[in-house]
Amino acid sequence: MFLNLLVNNTSTLKVFFSIFYKLLWRLVPSILQFTYTVSTDKFLIAFRPFILSDWHIIAPNFEEDVRTLFQPKPNQIVIDVGAHIGFYTLIACRLIEPNGRVISIEPDESNLIVLKKNVAVNKFKNVVVLPVALGCTTNRKKFYAGVMPTGSSFYPTNARALYKVRAVKEIKTVTLDSLLEEVQIRDVDWIKIDVENMDLDVLRGGKFFLKNSKKAKIILEASSYKTLEYLKSFGFKIRHINSSYYFASKN
């Protein structure tokens, strides 16, 4: 009877598997964080075989049009905002050698484990991984960690109902301007932003940087046209890459 109830009630089935998955995340973390390592271009990438979004990342054609534009040069400075497990962080680390610098920002703890492993397995020394989030203020804010880690966000949408939220916790947010001041960086060559509806908040926390930067190139997933209009107000020219991804620069 219990099985019939599950099969005949879609919402009940979703809740059942949601509870099952959440229990796995809490009771068997060593299994859920087990990773494989594969070669991707000229670096190695660790990924979680049970997470579909990780499989997408190791696909040869993953965001090919975005990667074509994302071309940091040796000795440049790159910030990866919403680094996930580090795909763009690794690309940047390789391209900006020998004296460049990468700041990789990721607030989701499950992603951080694999991100740090990816940096370690490739023996990159030119990157700093920060377990914070960028926002419009320096504060602590409620963070919704998704069952699928690419869905973690401060702003869960209707599509991310509670049964898809793995955990809710408060995490630290800092502004882009305060971060750059703390690490003593005046300008940045590249910023990649993929932050699940937080893109405008990230940019609003970088007013000084956006106003004064002469060379920054920004690749971002924009959640609304407000984000694009905000960049334009600082003199950035916008180019549509695909879907919700855009390229912005003042040149």
Buried (B, 14 or more C-beta within 10 A) or exposed (E): EEEEEBEEEEEEEBBBEBEEBBEEBEEEEEEBBEBEEEEBEEBBBBBBEBBEBBEBBBEEEEBEEBBEEBEBEEEBBBBBBBBBBBBBBBBBBBBBEEEBBBBBBBBBBBBBBBBBBBBEBBEBEBBEBBBBBBBBEBEEBEBBBBBBBBBBBBEBEEEBEEBBBBBEEEBBBBBBBBBBEEEEBEEBBBBBBBBBBBBBBBBBBBBBBBEEBEEBBBBBBBBEEEBBEBBEEBEBEBEEBEEBBBBBBBE
